[in-house]
Amino acid sequence: MDITLIIILLIPFIGTTFGSAFVFFVKNKTNVKFENILFSLSSGIMIATSIFSLLIPAIDLSKSNGDFLVIPIIIGFLLGNSFLLIFDYLISYILKRKNRSKKSMMFFSVILHNIPEGMIVGVMISSIITGNLNITLMSALTFSLGIAIQNIPEGSIISIPMKLNGMSKKKAFLFGVLSGVVEPIAGLLTIILTNYIISIMPYILSFTAFVMFYVVFYELMPKTNSKVDAIFVSFGFLIMMLLDVIFG
């Protein structure tokens, strides 16, 4: 594979790593207001990502595949919510500590969100190699850069809350990096298995979207309870919507 295509594959992971590095600038003392603002901003970002980066592409792919449009969305809703209910129960049962369960679910939800993003980049790279779709090298590069920009706050919402909850900066940074390493792996596997994966991509995208909705309304928004927090939810949504419109 050409070095340029390898760089395109790795760019989103670099964005996550860069965002995770913000943890090294956080003070040791927990700041509740700052943490609430971070959760509020993250809520808006994840809601917008679910809609613009996951559900809308799922509908578009369903159209191109000739599928009945609502089927992937309904199946994604059922599987996403059922999966996280089971996951939350299992983690709570194993760890016996609800706060650990919440951090684990947040980490896992971001990983689930990063997998289809990596797969989409893989589909674009595969299309450039095979010439199956009208995708140029520049459009793939632009899309990859857009995902990387989106991943900067996502890396932060993994590493910073972990630091604020007592984890060391190095370990919190490592968890943020690990949440992003799945993207180039998913992208590479997609390049190898494109002909098999592309037909089920609408279901994967819908599943991931509803996983993120669950996390936002169960994990993040209950922590926010002020007018300022509500504004930052809207601000996060605006930021991600603009990024998706510009780079999508």
N, C-alpha and C positions, 0 to 999 in steps of 0.2 A: 504494500500500500504506500502511496506517495506520502512524503513527509508533510506536505500541506494538509492532507486529509487526516493524518495523525494529530496534527496541531488542532484542527477543527474538532476532532473527537475529544481532546483533552481540555479545551478552553472552558467548558462549563464546570469541570472539576476545579480548575484554577480559581474560578469565581467563588466557589464554596469555600475553598481553602483560605482565600483572602478575607472573606467575611468571618470565618471562624477565628482568624488572627486578631480580630477586634477584642477578643477576650483578654488579651495581654494589656489592654489599656483601661480595664475595669478595676476600680478600687476594691479592696478586700471587704470593706463594709457593705452590707446589703442595703440598697436604696430602694425602698418599696415603691416610691413614686416612679422612679426610673424603670423598675421592673414592670409596673403596670403599663407604662407608656410603650415599652418594648412588646409586651403581650398584645396591646391594642393595635400597634402598627403591624405586628405579625398577623393578627386576625384579618385585617383589611387586605394584606398582601396575599394570604392564603385563599381568601374568598375570591379575589380577582383571578388568581392563578387557576382555581378550580373551574371558573367559568370560561375565561378567555384562552387558557393554555391546555385545558383538558376536555371540558364538555363540548365547546364549540368545535374543536378539531375532531372529537369523537363523532359528532353529527355530520361533519363534512366527509369524514372517512366512510361513514355509513352510506352516504349518498353515492360516493364513488364506487363502493363495493356492491351497491344495489340492495342493501339491507333495508328492512323496515325500520325507520329512524328511531322509534321509541324503544325498540327491543334492547339495544345495548345500554341505553340509559336506565331502563327499569332493572335489568339484570345487574348493572353496576351498582345501583342503589341497594338492591337486596343483598348482594354479596359484600359490598363495602361495609355496610352497617352491621351485618351479621358477623363478619370477620372481626371487626373491632370490639364488638360486645364480647365475643368469645376470647379474644386476645386480652382485653382488660380483665376479665374474670380469671384467666389463667395466670397472668402476671401478678394480680392481687393475691391469688391463692399461694403462688410460689414464694413471693417476697414478703407477704404479710404486712406490707407497708404501703399505704395508699399513695404517699408522695413519691415513692420510688416508681410506682406504677404509672403515674402521670408523666414523669420524666421519660420513662421507657417508651410510653405510647407516643409522645411528642417526637422522640428520636426516630422511632419506627415509622411514623407517618411521613416524615420528611424523606426517609429512605424510599418509601413506597412512591412518593411523588417524584423523586429523582430518577427512578427506574424508567418510567415511560418517556421522560424528557431525553434520557440517554438513548432510548430506543428510536425516538423521532430523529435525533441527529444521525443515528446509525442508518435509518431508512434513507435519509438525504444523501449520505456518503455513498451508500450502496447504489442509489439512483445515478449518482455521478459516474461511478465505476461502470455500471451496466448500460446507462443511457436509457433506462426504462421510463423515467419521468423527465419533464422539462425543468430540471433543477440545475442551476449554474453553480460554479464554485463560489462565486461572490454571494449568492443568496444563502448557501449553506453556511458560509463564514459569518454572514450577518446574523442569521438565526442562532448560531452557536454563541456569538457574542451577546445577543439578547438574553439567552438563557443564563449566561455567566453573570450578567448584571443582576438578573432576578435572584441568582443563587447567593449573592453577597449578603443580603439580609437573612436569607435562610440559614446560612452558615452561622450567623450571629445568634439567631433564635435557638440554635442548638447549644452553642458553647457558652454564651453569656449566662442564661438561666442556670446552667449546671454549675458555673463558677459562683453565682450568687447563692446557690444552695450548698456551698461548702466544698465543692470539688476543686482540686488544684487547677491552675491555669493551663498547665501542659496537658493534663488529662482531658480537660474540657475542650481544649483545642483539638486534641486527637479525635474525640467523639465527633466534633464538627467536620473534620477532614474525612472520617470514616463514612459520614452520612452522604458525602459527595463522591466517594470513590466508586460507588455503584454505577454512576453515569457512564464513564468510559467502558466499564465492563459490560453493561447492558447494551451500549452502542456497538461494541465489537461483536457480541453474540448476535445482535440483530443483523449486522452486516453478513454474518455467516448464514443466518437462518431467515433472511428477509422473506423469501417466498412462502414460508410457513407462518410467520408472525404477523405479517401485514393484514391478513384477513381477520385477526382477532384484536387488532389494535383498538377499535372503538370500545370494546368491552374492557380492555386494560385501562384505557383513559378514563372511562366512566367510573369504574371501580375505584381508581385513585382519587378522582374528584370527590366522591362521597366519603372516602376515608378522611380527606382533608376537612370537609364540612363537619364531620363528626368531631374531629379534634378541635376545630375552632369553637364550636358551640358547647362542647363539653369541657374542654381543657382550658382554653384561653379566655373567652369572653366572660365566664363567671368570675374571673379575677379582676375584671374591669368594672368600675362602678361610679364613674364620675363623668361630667360633661367633657372634660379634657380627654379622657380615655375614648369617648365616643367620637370626638373629632379626629383622634389619631387612627381609629378604625377606618374612617372615611378617607383620611390622608393616605393610609397604606393601600387602600383599594385604588385610589387615584394614581398613585405611583405605579403600581403593577399594571393597571389598565393602560396607562400611557406607554409603558415599556412594551406591552404586548401589541399595541396598535402600531408603534413605531418600528419595532423589530420583528413583529409577527408576519 
